[in-house]
Amino acid sequence: MIVIIDYGSGNVKSVYNALRVIDSDVKISHRDQDLRDATHLILPGVGAFAKCMNGLSGLGIVESLRREVIEKGKPFLGICVGLQALATWGLEFGQHAGLDWISGNVDRIDTNGCGLRLPQIGWNEVNVQIPEPLFQGIESGATFYFVHSFHLIPDDLRVVSATTEYGVPVTASVQKDNVFGVQFHPEKSQTAGIKLLENFLKVT
């Protein structure tokens, strides 16, 4: 069972509709029993880092997620702000603690000197560095849909599985063991996005 984590924010319905194209056993929930029953967990997100973390903390599910993902090793995919929540700290509107599953900070994309405005909105090429498992069957240079001003800067760059360019190199995806995150929106990225979600669901 695939559980899309509902914390009162994020584009859960779009992610749900995309996953229903692939698999019928999809649920939107934050109930502890559903997290226990899930085979795969997905955390979508739009908006600010702090709002995402406050939503998770307010529901009291941070420790439940740690139990299922870190202790039990269930495949986890963070999307957009859901990726950013993996970091140690988010530096948007102050400093806010993240899940700290991937050591590093979420900071504003440094576009000073390149003339590009934030947020980055629209399609951009993704340069794949680690093709498996998320990008298996997806060519490096495929385009995905982005909407963001901040990105994760990990302490260990070996967790970066893909980058994109927006005046400067930008983290497009990360992976560490069973934890995955994508800064772009696969649910809005047509064929390549659906393929990436299919690949995630094959992770066991």
Contacts in CASP RR format, 6 or more apart in sequence:
PFRMAT RR
TARGET T0000
AUTHOR 0000-0000-0000
METHOD contacts of the structure
MODEL  1
MIVIIDYGSGNVKSVYNALRVIDSDVKISHRDQDLRDATHLILPGVGAFA
KCMNGLSGLGIVESLRREVIEKGKPFLGICVGLQALATWGLEFGQHAGLD
WISGNVDRIDTNGCGLRLPQIGWNEVNVQIPEPLFQGIESGATFYFVHSF
HLIPDDLRVVSATTEYGVPVTASVQKDNVFGVQFHPEKSQTAGIKLLENF
LKVT
1 25 0 8 1.000
1 26 0 8 1.000
1 27 0 8 1.000
1 34 0 8 1.000
1 37 0 8 1.000
1 38 0 8 1.000
1 39 0 8 1.000
1 40 0 8 1.000
2 19 0 8 1.000
2 23 0 8 1.000
2 25 0 8 1.000
2 26 0 8 1.000
2 27 0 8 1.000
2 38 0 8 1.000
2 39 0 8 1.000
2 40 0 8 1.000
2 41 0 8 1.000
2 42 0 8 1.000
2 201 0 8 1.000
3 26 0 8 1.000
3 27 0 8 1.000
3 28 0 8 1.000
3 29 0 8 1.000
3 34 0 8 1.000
3 35 0 8 1.000
3 37 0 8 1.000
3 38 0 8 1.000
3 40 0 8 1.000
3 41 0 8 1.000
3 42 0 8 1.000
4 12 0 8 1.000
4 15 0 8 1.000
4 16 0 8 1.000
4 19 0 8 1.000
4 26 0 8 1.000
4 27 0 8 1.000
4 28 0 8 1.000
4 29 0 8 1.000
4 42 0 8 1.000
4 44 0 8 1.000
5 29 0 8 1.000
5 30 0 8 1.000
5 35 0 8 1.000
5 41 0 8 1.000
5 42 0 8 1.000
5 43 0 8 1.000
5 44 0 8 1.000
5 56 0 8 1.000
5 61 0 8 1.000
5 65 0 8 1.000
6 12 0 8 1.000
6 28 0 8 1.000
6 29 0 8 1.000
6 30 0 8 1.000
7 30 0 8 1.000
7 43 0 8 1.000
7 52 0 8 1.000
7 55 0 8 1.000
7 56 0 8 1.000
7 59 0 8 1.000
7 61 0 8 1.000
8 55 0 8 1.000
9 45 0 8 1.000
9 46 0 8 1.000
9 47 0 8 1.000
9 51 0 8 1.000
9 52 0 8 1.000
9 55 0 8 1.000
10 44 0 8 1.000
10 45 0 8 1.000
10 46 0 8 1.000
10 47 0 8 1.000
10 52 0 8 1.000
10 81 0 8 1.000
11 44 0 8 1.000
11 45 0 8 1.000
11 46 0 8 1.000
11 185 0 8 1.000
11 187 0 8 1.000
12 28 0 8 1.000
12 44 0 8 1.000
13 28 0 8 1.000
14 44 0 8 1.000
14 185 0 8 1.000
14 187 0 8 1.000
14 188 0 8 1.000
15 42 0 8 1.000
15 44 0 8 1.000
15 79 0 8 1.000
15 187 0 8 1.000
16 26 0 8 1.000
16 28 0 8 1.000
17 187 0 8 1.000
18 186 0 8 1.000
18 187 0 8 1.000
18 193 0 8 1.000
18 194 0 8 1.000
18 197 0 8 1.000
19 26 0 8 1.000
19 42 0 8 1.000
19 187 0 8 1.000
19 197 0 8 1.000
19 201 0 8 1.000
20 26 0 8 1.000
21 194 0 8 1.000
22 194 0 8 1.000
22 197 0 8 1.000
22 198 0 8 1.000
22 201 0 8 1.000
23 201 0 8 1.000
27 34 0 8 1.000
27 38 0 8 1.000
29 35 0 8 1.000
30 59 0 8 1.000
30 61 0 8 1.000
32 61 0 8 1.000
32 64 0 8 1.000
35 41 0 8 1.000
35 61 0 8 1.000
35 64 0 8 1.000
35 65 0 8 1.000
35 68 0 8 1.000
36 68 0 8 1.000
38 68 0 8 1.000
38 74 0 8 1.000
39 74 0 8 1.000
39 75 0 8 1.000
40 74 0 8 1.000
40 75 0 8 1.000
40 76 0 8 1.000
40 77 0 8 1.000
40 200 0 8 1.000
40 201 0 8 1.000
40 203 0 8 1.000
41 65 0 8 1.000
41 68 0 8 1.000
41 69 0 8 1.000
41 74 0 8 1.000
41 75 0 8 1.000
41 76 0 8 1.000
41 77 0 8 1.000
42 76 0 8 1.000
42 77 0 8 1.000
42 78 0 8 1.000
42 79 0 8 1.000
42 200 0 8 1.000
43 76 0 8 1.000
43 77 0 8 1.000
43 78 0 8 1.000
43 79 0 8 1.000
43 82 0 8 1.000
43 85 0 8 1.000
44 78 0 8 1.000
44 79 0 8 1.000
44 80 0 8 1.000
44 82 0 8 1.000
44 187 0 8 1.000
45 52 0 8 1.000
45 78 0 8 1.000
45 79 0 8 1.000
45 80 0 8 1.000
45 81 0 8 1.000
45 82 0 8 1.000
46 80 0 8 1.000
46 81 0 8 1.000
46 147 0 8 1.000
47 81 0 8 1.000
48 81 0 8 1.000
48 92 0 8 1.000
48 93 0 8 1.000
49 81 0 8 1.000
49 84 0 8 1.000
49 85 0 8 1.000
49 90 0 8 1.000
49 92 0 8 1.000
49 93 0 8 1.000
49 96 0 8 1.000
49 98 0 8 1.000
49 106 0 8 1.000
49 150 0 8 1.000
50 90 0 8 1.000
50 92 0 8 1.000
50 93 0 8 1.000
50 94 0 8 1.000
50 96 0 8 1.000
52 81 0 8 1.000
52 82 0 8 1.000
52 84 0 8 1.000
52 85 0 8 1.000
53 85 0 8 1.000
53 96 0 8 1.000
53 97 0 8 1.000
53 98 0 8 1.000
53 99 0 8 1.000
56 62 0 8 1.000
56 65 0 8 1.000
56 85 0 8 1.000
62 99 0 8 1.000
65 76 0 8 1.000
65 99 0 8 1.000
66 99 0 8 1.000
68 74 0 8 1.000
69 76 0 8 1.000
69 101 0 8 1.000
69 178 0 8 1.000
69 179 0 8 1.000
70 101 0 8 1.000
73 177 0 8 1.000
73 178 0 8 1.000
74 178 0 8 1.000
75 178 0 8 1.000
75 180 0 8 1.000
75 200 0 8 1.000
75 203 0 8 1.000
75 204 0 8 1.000
76 178 0 8 1.000
76 179 0 8 1.000
76 180 0 8 1.000
77 180 0 8 1.000
77 181 0 8 1.000
77 182 0 8 1.000
77 200 0 8 1.000
78 85 0 8 1.000
78 86 0 8 1.000
78 180 0 8 1.000
78 181 0 8 1.000
78 182 0 8 1.000
79 181 0 8 1.000
79 182 0 8 1.000
79 185 0 8 1.000
79 186 0 8 1.000
79 187 0 8 1.000
80 147 0 8 1.000
80 148 0 8 1.000
80 182 0 8 1.000
80 183 0 8 1.000
80 184 0 8 1.000
80 185 0 8 1.000
82 181 0 8 1.000
83 152 0 8 1.000
83 173 0 8 1.000
83 174 0 8 1.000
83 181 0 8 1.000
83 182 0 8 1.000
83 183 0 8 1.000
84 90 0 8 1.000
84 106 0 8 1.000
84 150 0 8 1.000
84 151 0 8 1.000
84 152 0 8 1.000
84 183 0 8 1.000
85 98 0 8 1.000
85 99 0 8 1.000
86 98 0 8 1.000
86 99 0 8 1.000
86 101 0 8 1.000
86 102 0 8 1.000
86 152 0 8 1.000
86 174 0 8 1.000
86 179 0 8 1.000
86 181 0 8 1.000
87 98 0 8 1.000
87 99 0 8 1.000
87 100 0 8 1.000
87 102 0 8 1.000
87 103 0 8 1.000
87 104 0 8 1.000
87 105 0 8 1.000
87 106 0 8 1.000
87 152 0 8 1.000
87 154 0 8 1.000
88 97 0 8 1.000
88 98 0 8 1.000
88 100 0 8 1.000
88 102 0 8 1.000
88 103 0 8 1.000
88 104 0 8 1.000
88 105 0 8 1.000
89 95 0 8 1.000
89 96 0 8 1.000
89 97 0 8 1.000
89 98 0 8 1.000
89 104 0 8 1.000
89 105 0 8 1.000
89 106 0 8 1.000
90 96 0 8 1.000
90 97 0 8 1.000
90 98 0 8 1.000
90 105 0 8 1.000
90 106 0 8 1.000
90 107 0 8 1.000
90 150 0 8 1.000
91 105 0 8 1.000
91 106 0 8 1.000
91 107 0 8 1.000
91 108 0 8 1.000
91 150 0 8 1.000
92 106 0 8 1.000
92 108 0 8 1.000
92 150 0 8 1.000
101 176 0 8 1.000
101 179 0 8 1.000
102 152 0 8 1.000
102 154 0 8 1.000
102 159 0 8 1.000
102 174 0 8 1.000
102 176 0 8 1.000
102 179 0 8 1.000
103 154 0 8 1.000
103 155 0 8 1.000
103 156 0 8 1.000
104 152 0 8 1.000
104 153 0 8 1.000
104 154 0 8 1.000
104 155 0 8 1.000
105 152 0 8 1.000
105 153 0 8 1.000
106 150 0 8 1.000
106 151 0 8 1.000
106 152 0 8 1.000
106 153 0 8 1.000
107 150 0 8 1.000
107 151 0 8 1.000
107 153 0 8 1.000
108 118 0 8 1.000
108 149 0 8 1.000
108 150 0 8 1.000
109 118 0 8 1.000
109 120 0 8 1.000
109 148 0 8 1.000
109 149 0 8 1.000
109 150 0 8 1.000
109 151 0 8 1.000
109 166 0 8 1.000
109 168 0 8 1.000
109 170 0 8 1.000
110 168 0 8 1.000
111 117 0 8 1.000
111 118 0 8 1.000
111 166 0 8 1.000
111 167 0 8 1.000
111 168 0 8 1.000
114 167 0 8 1.000
114 168 0 8 1.000
115 167 0 8 1.000
116 166 0 8 1.000
116 167 0 8 1.000
118 149 0 8 1.000
119 147 0 8 1.000
119 148 0 8 1.000
119 149 0 8 1.000
120 146 0 8 1.000
120 147 0 8 1.000
120 148 0 8 1.000
120 149 0 8 1.000
120 166 0 8 1.000
120 170 0 8 1.000
121 146 0 8 1.000
121 147 0 8 1.000
122 145 0 8 1.000
122 146 0 8 1.000
122 147 0 8 1.000
123 143 0 8 1.000
123 144 0 8 1.000
123 145 0 8 1.000
123 146 0 8 1.000
124 143 0 8 1.000
124 144 0 8 1.000
124 146 0 8 1.000
124 164 0 8 1.000
124 165 0 8 1.000
124 166 0 8 1.000
124 184 0 8 1.000
125 141 0 8 1.000
125 142 0 8 1.000
125 143 0 8 1.000
125 164 0 8 1.000
125 165 0 8 1.000
126 140 0 8 1.000
126 141 0 8 1.000
126 142 0 8 1.000
126 143 0 8 1.000
126 144 0 8 1.000
126 162 0 8 1.000
126 163 0 8 1.000
126 164 0 8 1.000
126 172 0 8 1.000
126 173 0 8 1.000
126 184 0 8 1.000
127 140 0 8 1.000
127 141 0 8 1.000
127 162 0 8 1.000
127 163 0 8 1.000
127 164 0 8 1.000
127 165 0 8 1.000
127 172 0 8 1.000
128 135 0 8 1.000
128 138 0 8 1.000
128 139 0 8 1.000
128 140 0 8 1.000
128 141 0 8 1.000
128 161 0 8 1.000
128 162 0 8 1.000
129 160 0 8 1.000
129 161 0 8 1.000
129 162 0 8 1.000
129 163 0 8 1.000
130 160 0 8 1.000
130 161 0 8 1.000
130 162 0 8 1.000
130 175 0 8 1.000
131 137 0 8 1.000
131 138 0 8 1.000
131 140 0 8 1.000
133 199 0 8 1.000
133 200 0 8 1.000
133 202 0 8 1.000
133 203 0 8 1.000
134 161 0 8 1.000
134 173 0 8 1.000
134 175 0 8 1.000
134 180 0 8 1.000
134 182 0 8 1.000
134 196 0 8 1.000
134 199 0 8 1.000
134 200 0 8 1.000
135 161 0 8 1.000
135 162 0 8 1.000
135 173 0 8 1.000
135 196 0 8 1.000
135 199 0 8 1.000
136 199 0 8 1.000
137 195 0 8 1.000
137 199 0 8 1.000
138 192 0 8 1.000
138 195 0 8 1.000
138 196 0 8 1.000
138 199 0 8 1.000
140 162 0 8 1.000
142 192 0 8 1.000
143 189 0 8 1.000
143 192 0 8 1.000
144 164 0 8 1.000
144 172 0 8 1.000
144 182 0 8 1.000
144 184 0 8 1.000
144 185 0 8 1.000
144 186 0 8 1.000
144 189 0 8 1.000
144 192 0 8 1.000
144 193 0 8 1.000
145 184 0 8 1.000
145 185 0 8 1.000
145 188 0 8 1.000
145 189 0 8 1.000
146 164 0 8 1.000
146 183 0 8 1.000
146 184 0 8 1.000
146 185 0 8 1.000
147 185 0 8 1.000
148 183 0 8 1.000
151 170 0 8 1.000
151 171 0 8 1.000
151 183 0 8 1.000
152 171 0 8 1.000
152 174 0 8 1.000
152 183 0 8 1.000
153 171 0 8 1.000
154 160 0 8 1.000
154 171 0 8 1.000
154 174 0 8 1.000
159 174 0 8 1.000
159 175 0 8 1.000
159 176 0 8 1.000
160 171 0 8 1.000
160 173 0 8 1.000
160 174 0 8 1.000
161 173 0 8 1.000
161 174 0 8 1.000
161 175 0 8 1.000
161 180 0 8 1.000
162 172 0 8 1.000
162 173 0 8 1.000
163 169 0 8 1.000
163 170 0 8 1.000
163 171 0 8 1.000
163 172 0 8 1.000
164 170 0 8 1.000
164 172 0 8 1.000
164 183 0 8 1.000
164 184 0 8 1.000
170 183 0 8 1.000
171 183 0 8 1.000
172 182 0 8 1.000
172 183 0 8 1.000
172 184 0 8 1.000
173 180 0 8 1.000
173 181 0 8 1.000
173 182 0 8 1.000
173 183 0 8 1.000
173 184 0 8 1.000
174 180 0 8 1.000
174 181 0 8 1.000
175 181 0 8 1.000
178 203 0 8 1.000
180 200 0 8 1.000
180 203 0 8 1.000
182 196 0 8 1.000
186 192 0 8 1.000
186 193 0 8 1.000
186 194 0 8 1.000
186 196 0 8 1.000
186 197 0 8 1.000
187 193 0 8 1.000
187 197 0 8 1.000
189 196 0 8 1.000
END
